[in-house]
């Protein structure tokens, strides 16, 4: 969790931090804008974190400590790699699974000119973390998009432009989120305050790879004007069966037309639509078999790529071998065909319509699929009683809701239809209604 509490010296705020940690069963907590003097850090952290380990960037702050990080040493091994007055970049190792995660906790300056050093630091960390799971969370003191503000200007500010540039260069995007939409509330003495989303939890593609079930939860404000930002990485148990989805690229396979033709010539009694539905249902297992026979598209591309490298290396040693030349031609054709199939498949899954398969976009499509899946997954839901369900319990909660909402099967009374069509048009009047 990261939470801007706007001062941790008050006992009430210390108790609320402990309460949220206990309620959500957290094992790491970053307190932002703590305002705690360095000389009082040990006393405050001993009460808030108890038997946890903790560190801070207090030695780099001009007044008060801006970021305090506490963690459960039984769950994590944490090493601070870099810190400034706006950033704490740490390496986290999960003791049970030995998974590695890089975390950057930020508390950004109010003036956009003072944030530029932070944006530079984040882009530097991207070069080190680009192929490793990395999450950035905290108070960015700036909206990212126009819809992040309830009121305000109708155009992007300089600070928002520079924030966007940093996110693009660092290859970061928002983790799928639940809870409150606006994370900061201005509370004036009179009138309506401003609501903005300036606290975020973002990650890179590698984070989604290693933590596919991760999601963010923005908790109600309580005693601060910022929401506590909670990141859950717990994986769900087991794999759910997936429905059949037609892969477009198999229409180019020669066996596709054969199985469709074989099934479509069969006669099915009944109305035309019933015939179509039954034939398509009968086609499903055969189409599954065609897809299965293609094997793992990604593994096949890698295998053919290695085979092509090996053949071309052998040709370099024996350039007059005609059989090797023929083998290279065939392997190159197979590789190009497999690579095209892979990109068609990924393009369909990613739903990116403005790029064409065959232009070596497989990496982009891969990343688009991962980002899309992360955005559309339902990781947490609240039922009508206000109880929050997470992980595998989400499906059970949805099923229970619609069972209660739609009810159960019941008896239906028959309707006497003998006198239903008493008033009818005469043949002459009916013919007039369809005349030229």
PAKOL-593303 format. One line per field, with one value per residue (C-alpha): residue number from 0; residue in three letters; x, y, z. Coordinates in steps of 0.25 Angstrom, whole numbers, plus 5000, padded with zeros to 4 digits. Layout:
N
nr <- (NUM, ...)
rest <- (Ala, ...)
X <- (X, ...)
Y <- (Y, ...)
Z <- (Z, ...)
***
This chain:
436
nr <- (0, 1, 2, 3, 4, 5, 6, 7, 8, 9, 10, 11, 12, 13, 14, 15, 16, 17, 18, 19, 20, 21, 22, 23, 24, 25, 26, 27, 28, 29, 30, 31, 32, 33, 34, 35, 36, 37, 38, 39, 40, 41, 42, 43, 44, 45, 46, 47, 48, 49, 50, 51, 52, 53, 54, 55, 56, 57, 58, 59, 60, 61, 62, 63, 64, 65, 66, 67, 68, 69, 70, 71, 72, 73, 74, 75, 76, 77, 78, 79, 80, 81, 82, 83, 84, 85, 86, 87, 88, 89, 90, 91, 92, 93, 94, 95, 96, 97, 98, 99, 100, 101, 102, 103, 104, 105, 106, 107, 108, 109, 110, 111, 112, 113, 114, 115, 116, 117, 118, 119, 120, 121, 122, 123, 124, 125, 126, 127, 128, 129, 130, 131, 132, 133, 134, 135, 136, 137, 138, 139, 140, 141, 142, 143, 144, 145, 146, 147, 148, 149, 150, 151, 152, 153, 154, 155, 156, 157, 158, 159, 160, 161, 162, 163, 164, 165, 166, 167, 168, 169, 170, 171, 172, 173, 174, 175, 176, 177, 178, 179, 180, 181, 182, 183, 184, 185, 186, 187, 188, 189, 190, 191, 192, 193, 194, 195, 196, 197, 198, 199, 200, 201, 202, 203, 204, 205, 206, 207, 208, 209, 210, 211, 212, 213, 214, 215, 216, 217, 218, 219, 220, 221, 222, 223, 224, 225, 226, 227, 228, 229, 230, 231, 232, 233, 234, 235, 236, 237, 238, 239, 240, 241, 242, 243, 244, 245, 246, 247, 248, 249, 250, 251, 252, 253, 254, 255, 256, 257, 258, 259, 260, 261, 262, 263, 264, 265, 266, 267, 268, 269, 270, 271, 272, 273, 274, 275, 276, 277, 278, 279, 280, 281, 282, 283, 284, 285, 286, 287, 288, 289, 290, 291, 292, 293, 294, 295, 296, 297, 298, 299, 300, 301, 302, 303, 304, 305, 306, 307, 308, 309, 310, 311, 312, 313, 314, 315, 316, 317, 318, 319, 320, 321, 322, 323, 324, 325, 326, 327, 328, 329, 330, 331, 332, 333, 334, 335, 336, 337, 338, 339, 340, 341, 342, 343, 344, 345, 346, 347, 348, 349, 350, 351, 352, 353, 354, 355, 356, 357, 358, 359, 360, 361, 362, 363, 364, 365, 366, 367, 368, 369, 370, 371, 372, 373, 374, 375, 376, 377, 378, 379, 380, 381, 382, 383, 384, 385, 386, 387, 388, 389, 390, 391, 392, 393, 394, 395, 396, 397, 398, 399, 400, 401, 402, 403, 404, 405, 406, 407, 408, 409, 410, 411, 412, 413, 414, 415, 416, 417, 418, 419, 420, 421, 422, 423, 424, 425, 426, 427, 428, 429, 430, 431, 432, 433, 434, 435)
rest <- (Unk, Unk, Unk, Unk, Unk, Unk, Unk, Unk, Unk, Unk, Unk, Unk, Unk, Unk, Unk, Unk, Unk, Unk, Unk, Unk, Unk, Unk, Unk, Unk, Unk, Unk, Unk, Unk, Unk, Unk, Unk, Unk, Unk, Unk, Unk, Unk, Unk, Unk, Unk, Unk, Unk, Unk, Unk, Unk, Unk, Unk, Unk, Unk, Unk, Unk, Unk, Unk, Unk, Unk, Unk, Unk, Unk, Unk, Unk, Unk, Unk, Unk, Unk, Unk, Unk, Unk, Unk, Unk, Unk, Unk, Unk, Unk, Unk, Unk, Unk, Unk, Unk, Unk, Unk, Unk, Unk, Unk, Unk, Unk, Unk, Unk, Unk, Unk, Unk, Unk, Unk, Unk, Unk, Unk, Unk, Unk, Unk, Unk, Unk, Unk, Unk, Unk, Unk, Unk, Unk, Unk, Unk, Unk, Unk, Unk, Unk, Unk, Unk, Unk, Unk, Unk, Unk, Unk, Unk, Unk, Unk, Unk, Unk, Unk, Unk, Unk, Unk, Unk, Unk, Unk, Unk, Unk, Unk, Unk, Unk, Unk, Unk, Unk, Unk, Unk, Unk, Unk, Unk, Unk, Unk, Unk, Unk, Unk, Unk, Unk, Unk, Unk, Unk, Unk, Unk, Unk, Unk, Unk, Unk, Unk, Unk, Unk, Unk, Unk, Unk, Unk, Unk, Unk, Unk, Unk, Unk, Unk, Unk, Unk, Unk, Unk, Unk, Unk, Unk, Unk, Unk, Unk, Unk, Unk, Unk, Unk, Unk, Unk, Unk, Unk, Unk, Unk, Unk, Unk, Unk, Unk, Unk, Unk, Unk, Unk, Unk, Unk, Unk, Unk, Unk, Unk, Unk, Unk, Unk, Unk, Unk, Unk, Unk, Unk, Unk, Unk, Unk, Unk, Unk, Unk, Unk, Unk, Unk, Unk, Unk, Unk, Unk, Unk, Unk, Unk, Unk, Unk, Unk, Unk, Unk, Unk, Unk, Unk, Unk, Unk, Unk, Unk, Unk, Unk, Unk, Unk, Unk, Unk, Unk, Unk, Unk, Unk, Unk, Unk, Unk, Unk, Unk, Unk, Unk, Unk, Unk, Unk, Unk, Unk, Unk, Unk, Unk, Unk, Unk, Unk, Unk, Unk, Unk, Unk, Unk, Unk, Unk, Unk, Unk, Unk, Unk, Unk, Unk, Unk, Unk, Unk, Unk, Unk, Unk, Unk, Unk, Unk, Unk, Unk, Unk, Unk, Unk, Unk, Unk, Unk, Unk, Unk, Unk, Unk, Unk, Unk, Unk, Unk, Unk, Unk, Unk, Unk, Unk, Unk, Unk, Unk, Unk, Unk, Unk, Unk, Unk, Unk, Unk, Unk, Unk, Unk, Unk, Unk, Unk, Unk, Unk, Unk, Unk, Unk, Unk, Unk, Unk, Unk, Unk, Unk, Unk, Unk, Unk, Unk, Unk, Unk, Unk, Unk, Unk, Unk, Unk, Unk, Unk, Unk, Unk, Unk, Unk, Unk, Unk, Unk, Unk, Unk, Unk, Unk, Unk, Unk, Unk, Unk, Unk, Unk, Unk, Unk, Unk, Unk, Unk, Unk, Unk, Unk, Unk, Unk, Unk, Unk, Unk, Unk, Unk, Unk, Unk, Unk, Unk, Unk, Unk, Unk, Unk, Unk, Unk, Unk, Unk, Unk, Unk, Unk, Unk, Unk, Unk, Unk, Unk, Unk, Unk, Unk, Unk, Unk, Unk, Unk, Unk, Unk, Unk, Unk, Unk, Unk, Unk, Unk, Unk, Unk, Unk, Unk, Unk, Unk, Unk, Unk, Unk, Unk, Unk, Unk, Unk, Unk, Unk, Unk)
X <- (5000, 5004, 4996, 4998, 4993, 4998, 5005, 5007, 5010, 4996, 4992, 4979, 4986, 4996, 4984, 4977, 4989, 4990, 4975, 4976, 4988, 4981, 4968, 4974, 4985, 4996, 5011, 5017, 5013, 5018, 5014, 5015, 5016, 5018, 5024, 5031, 5044, 5056, 5059, 5045, 5045, 5049, 5038, 5027, 5030, 5031, 5017, 5012, 5020, 5022, 5031, 5033, 5045, 5045, 5053, 5051, 5057, 5057, 5072, 5069, 5057, 5059, 5048, 5041, 5041, 5034, 5034, 5034, 5034, 5031, 5030, 5028, 5042, 5035, 5029, 5039, 5054, 5055, 5067, 5067, 5074, 5072, 5065, 5063, 5054, 5043, 5046, 5049, 5053, 5054, 5056, 5046, 5048, 5036, 5042, 5032, 5032, 5046, 5039, 5046, 5039, 5044, 5036, 5037, 5029, 5027, 5023, 5024, 5026, 5015, 5022, 5024, 5038, 5042, 5036, 5046, 5057, 5047, 5043, 5058, 5060, 5048, 5053, 5067, 5060, 5053, 5066, 5069, 5055, 5050, 5050, 5047, 5034, 5033, 5022, 5021, 5011, 5009, 5004, 5008, 5002, 4997, 4985, 4989, 4977, 4965, 4955, 4964, 4958, 4944, 4946, 4957, 4963, 4959, 4973, 4985, 4995, 5010, 5011, 5001, 5009, 5022, 5015, 5010, 5023, 5030, 5019, 5021, 5037, 5036, 5026, 5016, 5001, 4991, 4988, 4974, 4967, 4955, 4949, 4949, 4951, 4956, 4968, 4969, 4959, 4961, 4952, 4950, 4942, 4931, 4926, 4929, 4943, 4951, 4952, 4964, 4971, 4986, 4990, 4992, 4998, 5005, 5013, 5020, 5017, 5027, 5019, 5006, 5014, 5019, 5006, 4994, 4984, 4989, 4979, 4979, 4969, 4966, 4961, 4952, 4959, 4956, 4965, 4973, 4970, 4976, 4972, 4980, 4985, 4986, 4992, 4988, 4997, 4990, 4988, 4975, 4975, 4973, 4970, 4956, 4951, 4951, 4940, 4943, 4947, 4949, 4964, 4963, 4976, 4971, 4963, 4976, 4978, 4975, 4967, 4958, 4950, 4949, 4943, 4933, 4929, 4927, 4918, 4910, 4905, 4898, 4883, 4877, 4862, 4855, 4856, 4868, 4873, 4873, 4880, 4891, 4892, 4894, 4904, 4912, 4911, 4916, 4928, 4933, 4941, 4947, 4951, 4957, 4965, 4970, 4975, 4981, 4989, 4996, 5002, 5008, 5009, 5019, 5028, 5027, 5032, 5044, 5047, 5047, 5055, 5066, 5066, 5067, 5079, 5085, 5083, 5089, 5101, 5104, 5102, 5113, 5122, 5118, 5113, 5113, 5103, 5090, 5082, 5085, 5080, 5067, 5065, 5068, 5057, 5047, 5050, 5049, 5035, 5031, 5036, 5030, 5016, 5017, 5021, 5009, 5000, 5005, 5003, 4989, 4986, 4991, 4985, 4972, 4973, 4979, 4967, 4977, 4971, 4981, 4993, 4994, 4999, 5012, 5019, 5027, 5018, 5017, 5024, 5014, 5002, 5007, 5008, 4994, 4988, 4994, 4990, 4976, 4974, 4979, 4969, 4957, 4959, 4949, 4958, 4949, 4934, 4925, 4911, 4898, 4901, 4914, 4923, 4935, 4939, 4952, 4959, 4952, 4940, 4936, 4930, 4922, 4917, 4912, 4905, 4898, 4894, 4887, 4881, 4874, 4871, 4865, 4859, 4857, 4849, 4834, 4821, 4815, 4800, 4794, 4787, 4774, 4777, 4764, 4758, 4771, 4770, 4755, 4756, 4763, 4763, 4755, 4763, 4760, 4765, 4777, 4781, 4779, 4789, 4800, 4796, 4806)
Y <- (5000, 5014, 5025, 5040, 5043, 5057, 5056, 5043, 5051, 5050, 5037, 5036, 5035, 5025, 5017, 5018, 5013, 5001, 4998, 4998, 4989, 4979, 4980, 4977, 4968, 4976, 4972, 4985, 5000, 5013, 5025, 5038, 5053, 5048, 5061, 5053, 5059, 5050, 5050, 5044, 5034, 5022, 5025, 5027, 5015, 5006, 5009, 5008, 4996, 4989, 4977, 4981, 4986, 5000, 5011, 5025, 5036, 5046, 5049, 5055, 5063, 5078, 5078, 5065, 5051, 5050, 5035, 5024, 5009, 4998, 4983, 4969, 4963, 4949, 4951, 4960, 4963, 4978, 4985, 5000, 5002, 5017, 5029, 5044, 5054, 5049, 5035, 5022, 5010, 4997, 4982, 4973, 4957, 4949, 4939, 4927, 4928, 4935, 4944, 4957, 4971, 4985, 4995, 5010, 5019, 5033, 5046, 5057, 5072, 5082, 5090, 5083, 5089, 5082, 5068, 5068, 5061, 5050, 5047, 5046, 5036, 5028, 5027, 5023, 5012, 5007, 5003, 4994, 4988, 4987, 4972, 4970, 4973, 4987, 4995, 5010, 5015, 5027, 5042, 5048, 5062, 5062, 5056, 5048, 5049, 5060, 5050, 5049, 5063, 5066, 5081, 5089, 5093, 5087, 5085, 5077, 5085, 5086, 5077, 5066, 5066, 5064, 5053, 5046, 5047, 5040, 5029, 5026, 5026, 5017, 5007, 5008, 5007, 5007, 4994, 4989, 4996, 4995, 5004, 5020, 5027, 5040, 5039, 5053, 5062, 5077, 5080, 5095, 5102, 5105, 5101, 5088, 5083, 5078, 5063, 5058, 5045, 5048, 5035, 5023, 5009, 5006, 4994, 4989, 4977, 4968, 4971, 4966, 4954, 4950, 4955, 4953, 4953, 4966, 4978, 4991, 4995, 5010, 5010, 5021, 5034, 5033, 5043, 5048, 5055, 5044, 5030, 5018, 5011, 4996, 4986, 4972, 4961, 4948, 4938, 4931, 4916, 4907, 4910, 4912, 4906, 4916, 4916, 4913, 4925, 4924, 4927, 4935, 4929, 4915, 4919, 4919, 4904, 4894, 4885, 4897, 4897, 4882, 4880, 4892, 4887, 4873, 4878, 4888, 4878, 4870, 4871, 4876, 4876, 4888, 4903, 4909, 4916, 4903, 4896, 4907, 4906, 4891, 4891, 4901, 4893, 4881, 4888, 4893, 4880, 4879, 4894, 4891, 4879, 4888, 4898, 4887, 4882, 4895, 4893, 4904, 4916, 4923, 4911, 4907, 4920, 4920, 4905, 4909, 4921, 4913, 4902, 4913, 4919, 4905, 4902, 4915, 4913, 4899, 4905, 4915, 4903, 4895, 4905, 4895, 4885, 4885, 4878, 4888, 4899, 4892, 4890, 4905, 4909, 4899, 4904, 4918, 4916, 4909, 4920, 4931, 4924, 4921, 4935, 4940, 4931, 4936, 4950, 4948, 4941, 4951, 4963, 4956, 4955, 4969, 4975, 4985, 4988, 4999, 4990, 4979, 4965, 4962, 4975, 4968, 4974, 4961, 4968, 4979, 4970, 4961, 4974, 4979, 4965, 4965, 4980, 4977, 4965, 4972, 4983, 4975, 4964, 4966, 4963, 4969, 4972, 4977, 4971, 4978, 4976, 4983, 4971, 4971, 4958, 4956, 4945, 4932, 4937, 4947, 4937, 4931, 4945, 4948, 4935, 4937, 4951, 4947, 4934, 4944, 4954, 4945, 4935, 4920, 4912, 4912, 4907, 4915, 4915, 4911, 4922, 4919, 4924, 4920, 4934, 4941, 4944, 4947, 4961, 4959, 4966, 4962, 4957, 4970, 4979, 4971, 4971, 4987, 4988, 4981, 4988, 4997)
Z <- (5000, 4998, 5005, 5006, 5020, 5021, 5034, 5043, 5056, 5061, 5068, 5060, 5047, 5053, 5057, 5044, 5037, 5046, 5044, 5029, 5029, 5038, 5030, 5017, 5022, 5016, 5017, 5011, 5014, 5009, 5016, 5008, 5013, 5027, 5032, 5043, 5047, 5046, 5061, 5063, 5052, 5061, 5071, 5061, 5053, 5065, 5068, 5054, 5048, 5061, 5058, 5043, 5037, 5032, 5025, 5020, 5011, 5023, 5021, 5007, 5011, 5014, 5025, 5030, 5024, 5011, 5009, 5020, 5016, 5025, 5022, 5028, 5028, 5029, 5015, 5008, 5006, 5002, 4997, 4995, 4981, 4980, 4987, 4986, 4992, 4982, 4980, 4987, 4977, 4984, 4980, 4987, 4987, 4992, 5001, 4998, 4983, 4981, 4971, 4969, 4968, 4966, 4973, 4972, 4983, 4979, 4985, 4975, 4976, 4974, 4963, 4950, 4948, 4961, 4956, 4944, 4952, 4956, 4942, 4938, 4949, 4946, 4931, 4936, 4944, 4932, 4925, 4937, 4939, 4925, 4925, 4940, 4947, 4952, 4959, 4961, 4972, 4980, 4979, 4966, 4969, 4955, 4947, 4934, 4926, 4925, 4931, 4944, 4948, 4952, 4950, 4943, 4930, 4917, 4912, 4916, 4925, 4923, 4935, 4930, 4916, 4923, 4932, 4919, 4913, 4925, 4925, 4910, 4911, 4923, 4917, 4929, 4929, 4940, 4947, 4946, 4958, 4967, 4977, 4977, 4963, 4969, 4979, 4984, 4990, 4992, 5005, 5005, 5017, 5008, 4994, 4986, 4986, 4974, 4972, 4964, 4961, 4965, 4972, 4963, 4963, 4949, 4944, 4932, 4923, 4931, 4943, 4937, 4932, 4946, 4953, 4944, 4955, 4961, 4963, 4970, 4980, 4984, 4998, 5004, 5009, 5024, 5031, 5019, 5007, 4999, 4997, 5001, 4989, 4991, 4981, 4982, 4975, 4980, 4969, 4968, 4969, 4957, 4942, 4938, 4925, 4913, 4902, 4888, 4880, 4865, 4861, 4847, 4842, 4841, 4828, 4821, 4824, 4813, 4822, 4826, 4813, 4813, 4827, 4824, 4811, 4817, 4828, 4819, 4809, 4820, 4821, 4834, 4835, 4840, 4838, 4831, 4844, 4851, 4840, 4841, 4856, 4856, 4845, 4852, 4865, 4858, 4852, 4865, 4869, 4855, 4856, 4870, 4864, 4852, 4863, 4871, 4860, 4858, 4872, 4880, 4870, 4878, 4881, 4866, 4861, 4871, 4867, 4852, 4855, 4862, 4851, 4840, 4847, 4848, 4834, 4829, 4838, 4832, 4818, 4821, 4825, 4812, 4802, 4790, 4797, 4789, 4799, 4809, 4800, 4797, 4812, 4815, 4804, 4811, 4825, 4821, 4815, 4828, 4836, 4829, 4829, 4844, 4847, 4839, 4846, 4860, 4856, 4851, 4863, 4872, 4864, 4866, 4881, 4883, 4875, 4869, 4855, 4851, 4848, 4838, 4841, 4834, 4838, 4849, 4860, 4868, 4880, 4880, 4878, 4890, 4899, 4894, 4898, 4912, 4914, 4909, 4918, 4930, 4928, 4925, 4936, 4948, 4960, 4971, 4972, 4983, 4985, 4989, 5004, 5002, 5004, 4995, 4988, 4981, 4973, 4971, 4979, 4969, 4960, 4971, 4975, 4961, 4960, 4974, 4970, 4957, 4963, 4973, 4963, 4952, 4961, 4958, 4949, 4952, 4946, 4935, 4933, 4919, 4911, 4904, 4889, 4883, 4882, 4880, 4865, 4864, 4857, 4843, 4830, 4818, 4806, 4798, 4809, 4811, 4796, 4796, 4807, 4799, 4786, 4778)
***
